[in-house]
Amino acid sequence: LKHQAARAAQPFAVKSETKQCARRSKESGMSMFSRICILLLVTVLPVAAQEEEGDKKHLGPPPPLGKMPDKDKDGFYKSKSDACSACKYVATSSCAMYNTCMCYVVNANWGGVGLDKTTDTNNWRWACNVDNDDNYQLCFNSIWSESKKIYQDKFGNEVDPNNPRCPV
């Protein structure tokens, strides 16, 4: 009889131990969460404070260079120069594009079989980083020469290598 009473009480003891273990793991999980939050606050706040103190040169996108030309009524640019200017304007207004884009243009007027000859033969488009397509032409030639102290970006603009427009 005593053994049966002990066995009957045993499931309650196991259940209460399980509850206590679950409660402890919840508490330790919360303390782990608290530790992570504190760690993030300690690492993020100094950076935010530094930005507020006046480090404004890396905040926001840089201003675009040049002017954005108007498109023709057909939605294309009127000339190669306009298409190159549009690429430069867009690509210099974003550090991601500024660091990766090389402007190419193409005249999309290839004619067509069975179509009347068009009077508008200038239908220019721009693109970044075109691979293996002879129809596209590079917009800007740039020079980077340590020996001659000539430094130009991908858009033909002179740059100071010690003070880059968009630091990588």
Salt bridges, closest charged atoms under 4 A:
none
